[in-house]
Amino acid sequence: MIDCKLAETFRNNVKAHRERLNLTQVEFSNLLGVQRTKVADLERGRNIPTLRVVETIANALSVDASSLLTEKVSSKKLSKLA
């Protein structure tokens, strides 16, 4: 696994959006035109995608690419900051 906070945020967001759309890894890989192992490796943090791939994934998930790279701040975290 690659130890990088941004990569961790990206893979967590991709998985969350994929699951929100009720897509399996197989269905999502078919949508992207890649093998399922590529999606599994991405979600496990075994590789870091290029910006072109980030954009392709965002388009497939119907989200803005920046939303895949931005950590979602929970209400618990916000209350601790206050």
Contact map, one row per residue, 1 for C-alpha under 8 A:
1110000000000000000000000000000000000000000111100000000000000000000000000000000000
1111001000000000000000000000000000000000000011110000000000000000000000000000000000
1111101100000000000000000000000000000000000000000000000000000000000000000000000000
0111111100000000000000000000000000000000000000000000000000000000000000000000000000
0011111110000000000000000000000000000000000000000000000000000000000000000000000000
0001111111000000000000000000000000000000000000000000000000000000000011000000000000
0111111111100000000000000000000000000000000010010000000000000000000010000000000000
0011111111110000000000000000000000000000000010000000000000000000000000000000000000
0000111111111000000000000000000000000000000000000000000000000000000111100000000000
0000011111111100000000000000000000000000000000000000000000000000000111000000000000
0000001111111110000000000000000000000000011110000000000000000000000000000000000000
0000000111111111000000000000000000000000001000000000000000000000000000000000000000
0000000011111111100000000000000000000000000000000000000000000000001110000000000000
0000000001111111110000000000000000000000001000000000000010000000000100000000000000
0000000000111111111000000000000000000000001000000000000000000000000000000000000000
0000000000011111111100000000000000000000000000000000000000000000000000000000000000
0000000000001111111110000000000000000000000000000000000000001000000000000000000000
0000000000000111111111110001000000000000000000000000000000001000000000000000000000
0000000000000011111111110000000000000000000000000000000000000000000000000000000000
0000000000000001111111100000000000000000000000000000000000000000000000000000000000
0000000000000000111111100000000000000000000000000000000000001000000000000000000000
0000000000000000011111110000000000000000000000000000000000000000000000000000000000
0000000000000000011111111111000000000000000000000000000000000000000000000000000000
0000000000000000011001111111000000000000000000000000000000000000000000000000000000
0000000000000000000000111111100000010011000000000000000000000000000000000000000000
0000000000000000000000111111110000110000000000000000000000000000000000000000000000
0000000000000000000000111111111000000000000000000000000000000000000000000000000000
0000000000000000010000111111111100010010000000000000000000000000000000000000000000
0000000000000000000000001111111111110110000000000000000000000000000000000000000000
0000000000000000000000000111111111110000000000000000000000000000000000000000000000
0000000000000000000000000011111111000000000000000000000000010000000000000000000000
0000000000000000000000000001111111000000000000000000000110010000000000000000000000
0000000000000000000000000000111111100000000000000000000000000000000000000000000000
0000000000000000000000000000111111110110000000000000000000000000000000000000000000
0000000000000000000000000100110011111110000000000000000000000000000000000000000000
0000000000000000000000001101110001111111000000000000000000000000000000000000000000
0000000000000000000000000000000000111111100000000000000000000000000000000000000000
0000000000000000000000000000100001111111110000000000000000000000000000000000000000
0000000000000000000000001001100001111111111000000000000000000000000000000000000000
0000000000000000000000001000000000011111111100000000000000000000000000000000000000
0000000000000000000000000000000000001111111111100000000000000000000000000000000000
0000000000100000000000000000000000000111111111111000000000000000000000000000000000
0000000000110110000000000000000000000011111111000000000000000000000000000000000000
1000000000100000000000000000000000000001111111000000000000000000000000000000000000
1100001100100000000000000000000000000000111111110000000000000000000000000000000000
1100000000000000000000000000000000000000111111110000000000000000000000000000000000
1100000000000000000000000000000000000000110011111000000000000000000000000000000000
0100001000000000000000000000000000000000010011111100000000000000000000000000000000
0000000000000000000000000000000000000000010000111111110000000000000000000000000000
0000000000000000000000000000000000000000000000011111110000000000000000000000000000
0000000000000000000000000000000000000000000000001111111000000000000000000000000000
0000000000000000000000000000000000000000000000001111111100000000000000000000000000
0000000000000000000000000000000000000000000000001111111110000000000000000000000000
0000000000000000000000000000000000000000000000001111111111000000100000000000000000
0000000000000000000000000000000000000000000000000011111111100000100000000000000000
0000000000000000000000000000000100000000000000000001111111110000000000000000000000
0000000000000100000000000000000100000000000000000000111111111000100000000000000000
0000000000000000000000000000000000000000000000000000011111111111100100000000000000
0000000000000000000000000000000000000000000000000000001111111111100000000000000000
0000000000000000000000000000001100000000000000000000000111111110000000000000000000
0000000000000000110010000000000000000000000000000000000011111110000000000000000000
0000000000000000000000000000000000000000000000000000000001111111000000000000000000
0000000000000000000000000000000000000000000000000000000001111111101100000000000000
0000000000000000000000000000000000000000000000000000000001100111111100000000000000
0000000000000000000000000000000000000000000000000000011011100011111110000000000000
0000000000000000000000000000000000000000000000000000000000000001111111000000000000
0000000000001000000000000000000000000000000000000000000000000011111111000000000000
0000000011001100000000000000000000000000000000000000000001000011111111100000000000
0000011011001000000000000000000000000000000000000000000000000000111111100000000000
0000010011000000000000000000000000000000000000000000000000000000011111110000000000
0000000010000000000000000000000000000000000000000000000000000000000111111000000000
0000000000000000000000000000000000000000000000000000000000000000000001111100000000
0000000000000000000000000000000000000000000000000000000000000000000000111110110000
0000000000000000000000000000000000000000000000000000000000000000000000011111110000
0000000000000000000000000000000000000000000000000000000000000000000000001111111000
0000000000000000000000000000000000000000000000000000000000000000000000000111111100
0000000000000000000000000000000000000000000000000000000000000000000000001111111110
0000000000000000000000000000000000000000000000000000000000000000000000001111111111
0000000000000000000000000000000000000000000000000000000000000000000000000011111111
0000000000000000000000000000000000000000000000000000000000000000000000000001111111
0000000000000000000000000000000000000000000000000000000000000000000000000000111111
0000000000000000000000000000000000000000000000000000000000000000000000000000011111
